[in-house]
Amino acid sequence: MPSLRERHDRVLPSWLPLYYEQPIALIRGEGRHVWDHEGRRYLDFYAGILTTMVGHAVPEIVEVVQQQAARMLHTSTLYLIEPQIELAEEIARLSGIPDAKVFFTTSGTEATDTALLIATAKRRSNQVLAVRNSYHGRSFSSLGVTGTSSWSPTSLTPLSVHYVHGGYKYRSPFAGRSDAEYMDLCLWDLRNLLETATAGDVACMIAEPIQGVGGFVTPPDGFFGRMKEVLDERGILFVSDEVQTGWGRTGEHFWGYGAHGLVPDMLTFAKGVGNGLAIGGVVARADVMESLSGHSISTFGGNPLATAGALATLRYVQAHDLQANALAMGTRMRARLDALAARCPRVGEVRGKGLMQGIELVRDDGAPDPALTTAVMEETRASGLLIGRGGLHGNVIRLAPPLTLTAAECDEGTEIFEKAVERAAARAL
Ligand code: PMP
């Protein structure tokens, strides 16, 4: 009898990566815990890549989804869908974007694609600025703005893209400068890039307030606000990719852009709002959203099941003030991670906000250490903790538990992680 792994490898592509030497099949979840096919329990500090935002099997959400599933799964957007309209009203209100309209998709990739489609139509230009070390999805257009070689299997794209410095000070030629100096240098580069590399109008700049796949790279507060001032001089739209940073995860703000003193022209969302249901979307000012000259439809986008579930999830986030919990638990976790960095030289940098904490692991000479990162992944798994990894070199651990994390769970998971790093670092000496 072939194993699940063998069957997986036979029929699924090799470029679809799996975690762990012995991959895990997760079959059940409850709150912040998940169980594998052999009955082992794990504390989940990755939440299905920041997606099961309020945890598993939350009764209030399960009930809504079950009721909707029993009533109707799909109608298409050719008909009025009440939960879709209600969710759009709520997201438009929460977005902070004036006169906002919402278009629903089924994924983050499709949200990126839509934002780029709208921006290029509005500005009648296919020129786009993106950020180095970014990730925005897997389609041709979203890969065009993805600045991470390990996730870019093609250079083909409909866009003309230029990449700006995006806030990864730790691994930049400007490391060691003050935040203010660093921002001045990046701004100089942005202006220079616009003057030398672009021609005529540029449609938009797309950026993640905190880079997700790139390893929770966190620019200085205000960084993108200063960039937007330059963009505004030329009418270039700013698109905030909130796929990982939205819904209060960063603690300080409901959206990641809040740390930057700006209001974006458009924002994209996905992942957490569906708590596992396939939903994403774009929010834009009406004058921007209405730029498409032809019809456009996503058959599954905003379907009754996904929007009913997302509405229940969003209400849960608000009713339990999970943004405040993300701030409290994130601060608690961060204090321990900073202490770990102070005593363990293999921790190069701790960064992030709220329940989005990245730990960059390095060798003694400061070079990225993906082997140590793999060892930490295996150690934590053996101790019953699921975590994520990212970064250009795969040497950044990503801790991003559900926003419902309790203090006891926060301490338990962080302690398992600390011990795993210390054990793996001691072995690597
Ligand atoms: N934008 C960001 C910031 C992401 O992290 C991701 C997914 N990791 C995407 C877009 C693409 O989302 P999806 O995988 O749902 O297509």
Residues whose N, C-alpha, C, O or C-beta is under 5 A from the ligand:
A	BS01	PMP	S107 G108 T109 E110 Y135 H136 G137 E208 G212 V213 D241 V243 Q244 A270
